[in-house]
Amino acid sequence: MLDFIKENIPVIVTFLSGAGAWGYERNKRKADLKKADTENNKSIMDLYQEALDDLKKRYDADLKELSEKYDAKFSEMEARYNRLKKSFEDYKKNINETN
């Protein structure tokens, strides 16, 4: 058995070196993949946050525009109501004067 080991020392050393290098490379590759995955997740979160911020800005702008349109329409309807009310009061006044 000792003779076998002495004869094959270069093969055994090469095998152990290759196995060690393979294990080191495998661990390094896993760490690189984990780092890349973390960076991708951060990038996805940044994109999502940017989309939410943009959505909030657009929502606020649309809400403001809608509020302004509502206020303008309300003022217009109020003015129209007041004109109709005045017209009706004038009509009632003319009817009472005629009778």
C-alpha positions, 0 to 999 in steps of 0.5 A: 500500500505504501508503494502505491502511495509513493508511486502515485504521489504526483497523481494524488497531489494533482487530484487533491489540488484540483479538488481544492481548486474546484471547491474554492471556485464553486464557493466563489461562484456561489458568492458571485451569484448571491451578490448578483442576485442581491444587486438585481433585487436592489435594482428591482426595488429601486425601479418599483420605488421609482414607479410608485413615486411617479404614480404618486406625482401623477395621481396628485397632478390628476387629483389637482386638475380634477379638483380645479375642474370640479370647482369651476363647474360648481361655480358655473352651476352656482352662477347659473342657479342664481341667474335662474332664481333671479329670473324666476323671482322677476317672473313671480314679481311680474305675475303679481304686478299684472294681477 
